[in-house]
């Protein structure tokens, strides 16, 4: 936890003077109530995961002031979101919507254009609007966290699971539109959403999917959470990882509860990485693997104990392999190189037959070892994995933030084909560059089927300017080097959005130009989250904002 010194000035929106800003804010206060508009003039507090700020990126990678807003506003309902959007168009003030702002590692509650007004939807729009137990679906507002949805389902004693990411405090809706992932068979959050309600950048209200058809007597359409695409172009995709609309409601499918069995497989040799990925591919394609499993380097076993890295190594730069080996040999996993976490689902007979196939496949890799949660001590990480993989939100993953003092983290997340050769190529680039910039390599490969999200976690001390500079340098170089080989990120931190967007440059940036055409058509005043995912409206484009 770190507090900045007292702040002297508010970050004003671009092109807006102090008095003009005050007039505009007073207008907003009189429409929404003084208590629902907050100027960002207090010292910035990074807080921690559960008490996170909505004023800036708590995991700052540049200056703490860099991604600060001018104010935050708390709408109570969709009509107030529309009112705020009309206000933003009138004053040409950029607004930046967040659901809960726990998007840590990707920008948190920071806004790309300094001085934007944060629309903090989650504070007051936090209702679970519906849980349809028969349809196994729900409809939520932006402020519903995984914990809240989970607790409501438990309270109602419904036989349903949610799907949560590693940490359970985030917004169900926010994570899905940023295309985050979880670990049950419903782990692709965007793929398991069904229907959206949005406020467009002009203030117009839109429902997607079957929601576009009015229900009987003005009710919500009864199939809104049953069928995704409805009729005509399937437009939901353009509202994910974009700045084309503010999502005020979103439907999700919930998984009917079932039996489950988590397990861990360890692999002895570092160079077996390629073989492990090759063994995963057919199991994933045939859908024998029950969920999105994780393959981690053994250094992660050290990190998830929650002990600081200085427990094992006080030197600078990447932790040497011998030190990791020595430390791992004293942990339950033993002196191994890779650790695979999977979960199987269904009745016991189904699980047993799947486990037999899985054990056979991985058993071909010399020195591999299969373990069940009961084989491991009660405080081992596998027990928290087993919870996440059966839809129980947890906070255990925060433990590795003890790795360095004042820890923050950044994710480098390229997509790898599920082929040993490609995964190795990405892993080599990442390892080489981490060594160069002096960071530990903390990789987790989440394999869906034909691709894996290679999530490399850069953990840095945010009170150390040199570490921040090196983490930034490392990110920039990894993005470039990977792109040269044809590997691109699925998601990135706000500050690297332009660079990542630029790597998707086929045919003279056809995708960028297409995104810009949509942006300009939907948001003529470029007020909504300018720069998010590298998409700039005409007001900002080519005027020095891109970095
Ligand atoms: P979480 O709390 O799950 O981490 P966030 O609220 O931080 O989610 O959302 C992640 C990102 O997605 C935000 O930075 C913002 O750019 C975008 N976003 C979140 N909620 C909305 C929304 N309701 N409408 C439009 N964009 C949103």
Boltz pocket constraint, residues with backbone or C-beta under 6 A from the ligand:
constraints:
  - pocket:
      binder: B
      contacts: [[A, 97], [A, 98], [A, 99], [A, 100], [A, 101], [A, 102], [A, 103], [A, 104], [A, 107], [A, 108], [A, 109], [A, 110], [A, 121], [A, 142], [A, 169], [A, 170], [A, 171], [A, 172], [A, 173], [A, 174], [A, 175], [A, 177], [A, 178], [A, 239], [A, 242], [A, 245], [A, 246], [A, 247], [A, 248], [A, 529], [A, 532]]
      max_distance: 6.0
